[in-house]
Amino acid sequence: MYEIIEGAIHSILCMIDRVDELVGKLSIDLIDNETNESLSGNTALHEEFMRYFKI
């Protein structure tokens, strides 16, 4: 179960970071509610996630 959840979250973060092959089919973006600016491109969320999610 752990590996399935880890894989799903990692895939979503890759789509947000636009480093996944699904980017051409589905685009996800995080928008700051106060500034209306995109948060993508500021950091590699999928890499940061892997550092913190490991047990």
C-alpha positions as CSV (number, residue, x, y, z in Angstrom):
1,M,0.0,0.0,0.0
2,Y,2.9,2.3,0.9
3,E,4.5,1.9,-2.6
4,I,1.2,2.6,-4.4
5,I,0.5,5.8,-2.5
6,E,4.1,6.9,-2.9
7,G,4.0,6.3,-6.6
8,A,0.7,8.1,-7.1
9,I,1.8,11.2,-5.1
10,H,5.2,11.3,-7.0
11,S,3.4,11.1,-10.3
12,I,1.1,14.0,-9.4
13,L,4.1,16.1,-8.3
14,C,5.9,15.3,-11.6
15,M,2.9,16.6,-13.5
16,I,3.0,19.8,-11.5
17,D,6.7,20.1,-12.1
18,R,6.1,19.3,-15.8
19,V,8.7,16.6,-15.9
20,D,6.3,13.7,-16.6
21,E,5.2,12.2,-20.0
22,L,1.6,12.9,-19.0
23,V,2.2,16.6,-19.2
24,G,1.2,16.7,-22.9
25,K,-2.2,15.0,-21.9
26,L,-2.9,16.6,-18.6
27,S,-1.5,19.8,-17.0
28,I,-1.8,20.5,-13.3
29,D,-0.7,23.8,-11.8
30,L,-0.7,25.2,-8.3
31,I,-1.8,28.9,-8.0
32,D,-1.1,31.1,-5.1
33,N,-4.6,32.3,-4.0
34,E,-3.4,35.7,-2.9
35,T,-1.1,36.6,-5.8
36,N,-2.7,34.4,-8.6
37,E,0.9,33.4,-9.6
38,S,1.9,29.9,-10.5
39,L,4.0,28.0,-8.0
40,S,5.4,25.6,-10.5
41,G,8.9,26.1,-11.5
42,N,10.0,27.5,-8.1
43,T,11.2,24.1,-6.8
44,A,11.3,20.5,-7.9
45,L,8.4,19.2,-5.8
46,H,8.8,15.6,-6.8
47,E,12.4,15.6,-5.6
48,E,11.6,17.3,-2.3
49,F,8.8,14.8,-1.7
50,M,11.1,11.8,-2.1
51,R,13.4,13.2,0.6
52,Y,10.5,13.5,3.2
53,F,8.3,10.6,2.4
54,K,10.8,7.8,3.0
55,I,10.3,5.9,6.2
